[in-house]
Amino acid sequence: MKNKGFSLIELMVVLVVLAVLASLAIPSFTGLIRASRLSAQANDFYAALSLARSEAVKRNSSVSVCASSDGAACAASWSSGWLVRLGTNGTVLQVYPALSAGNTLVAAGALASVVFLPSGQAQQAASFELCGSDDSVNSSQSRNIQVSLAGRVQSTKPGTCN
């Protein structure tokens, strides 16, 4: 009678081969995860700016996006999170959490907020740079998010992170 199973040696060889392949693949996956996280965070910020513009037109009122660490009041660091609020009474429409994994979001010219007018136009043009925290996440992994005076929000890749 012939045995149709695997021997212990065959099983150990397969496990060793899988371990070697996994050790080669894991470093490339971490880079992919970092790039995906950075892209998702850029999309969240882009969505907040787009929401503010559409709410300004819909409500016929100015709407602003500002940095916020507590979800209630504006703060100095964009990396600590941001919120969308009505300009007339300060009602908070949407709150976004802080960036994860040590990524940073920096406004050009230390801009405190982006204000969209009832026409959908921005009160002033703005430029933001989303940068990864790891040295391996270089400028090819960063994002540049711009708001034109017309209110158009645009995300480009790569940015100019150092």
C-alpha positions in Angstrom: 0.0 0.0 0.0 1.4 3.4 -1.0 1.2 6.4 1.3 -0.4 9.5 -0.4 0.7 12.1 2.1 3.7 14.4 2.6 6.7 13.4 4.5 8.0 15.6 7.3 11.1 16.5 5.2 9.0 17.6 2.2 6.8 19.7 4.5 9.9 21.3 6.1 11.3 22.1 2.7 8.1 23.8 1.6 8.0 25.9 4.8 11.6 27.0 4.3 10.9 28.0 0.7 7.8 30.0 1.8 9.7 31.7 4.6 12.5 32.8 2.2 9.9 34.1 -0.3 8.0 36.0 2.5 11.2 37.6 3.8 11.9 38.9 0.3 8.3 40.2 -0.2 7.7 41.9 3.1 10.0 44.9 2.6 8.3 45.7 -0.7 4.9 45.5 1.0 5.8 48.0 3.6 6.7 50.6 0.9 3.4 49.9 -0.7 1.5 50.3 2.6 3.3 53.7 3.2 2.5 54.9 -0.3 -1.2 53.8 0.1 -1.5 55.5 3.5 0.0 58.8 2.1 -2.4 58.6 -0.9 -5.4 58.0 1.3 -4.5 61.0 3.5 -4.1 63.2 0.5 -7.5 62.1 -0.7 -9.0 62.9 2.7 -7.7 66.4 2.5 -8.7 66.8 -1.1 -12.2 65.6 -0.1 -12.4 68.2 2.8 -11.5 71.0 0.4 -14.1 69.8 -2.1 -16.7 69.5 0.5 -16.1 73.0 1.8 -16.4 74.4 -1.8 -19.6 72.6 -2.5 -21.2 73.5 0.9 -20.3 77.1 0.3 -22.2 77.1 -3.0 -25.1 75.0 -1.6 -25.6 77.1 1.6 -24.8 80.5 -0.1 -22.3 81.2 2.7 -18.6 81.2 3.2 -17.2 77.8 4.4 -13.6 77.3 5.7 -11.2 74.5 6.2 -8.7 75.0 9.0 -6.2 73.0 11.0 -7.6 71.6 14.2 -6.3 69.3 16.9 -9.5 68.9 18.9 -12.2 69.0 16.2 -13.8 72.1 17.6 -11.4 75.1 17.2 -8.8 76.0 14.7 -5.1 75.3 15.5 -1.7 75.9 14.0 -0.6 72.5 12.7 -2.4 70.9 9.7 -0.8 67.5 10.6 -2.9 67.4 13.8 -6.2 67.2 11.7 -8.5 69.7 10.2 -12.2 70.6 10.1 -14.7 72.1 7.7 -17.0 74.8 9.2 -19.4 77.5 8.2 -18.0 80.9 8.1 -21.1 82.7 9.4 -21.6 81.0 12.8 -18.7 78.5 13.0 -20.8 75.4 12.9 -18.5 72.4 12.3 -19.6 70.4 9.3 -16.9 67.7 9.2 -13.9 66.8 11.3 -10.9 64.9 10.0 -8.4 63.1 12.3 -4.6 63.7 12.6 -2.3 62.3 10.0 -1.0 58.9 10.9 2.5 57.3 10.7 4.2 60.7 11.3 3.3 62.2 7.9 3.1 65.9 7.7 0.9 68.4 6.0 2.3 71.9 5.5 0.7 74.9 4.0 2.8 77.2 1.9 3.2 80.6 3.6 1.8 79.3 7.0 -1.8 79.6 5.8 -4.2 79.3 8.7 -7.3 78.4 6.7 -8.8 78.1 3.3 -12.1 80.0 2.8 -14.5 79.3 0.0 -16.9 82.1 -0.9 -20.6 81.5 -1.8 -19.6 81.7 -5.5 -17.3 78.7 -5.0 -14.2 80.8 -5.4 -11.4 80.7 -2.9 -10.7 83.8 -0.9 -7.0 83.3 -1.7 -5.0 80.6 -3.5 -3.4 78.0 -1.4 -0.8 75.3 -1.7 -0.2 72.3 0.6 2.5 69.7 0.7 1.8 66.2 2.2 5.1 64.5 3.0 5.9 61.0 4.3 7.8 60.6 7.6 10.2 57.9 6.5 13.4 58.7 4.5 12.4 56.0 2.0 9.2 58.0 1.3 10.8 60.7 -0.7 9.4 63.3 -3.1 8.1 60.6 -5.4 5.7 59.6 -2.6 4.6 63.1 -1.6 1.5 64.9 -2.7 1.0 68.6 -3.6 -2.5 69.9 -3.2 -3.4 73.3 -4.6 -6.5 75.5 -4.4 -6.8 78.1 -7.2 -8.5 81.5 -6.8 -11.4 80.0 -8.9 -11.8 77.4 -6.1 -10.6 74.4 -8.1 -8.8 71.8 -6.0 -6.0 69.9 -7.6 -3.8 67.1 -6.3 -0.5 66.4 -8.1 2.2 63.8 -7.6 5.0 64.2 -6.8 5.5 67.1 -4.5 8.7 68.8 -3.4 9.4 67.2 0.0 13.0 66.9 1.0 
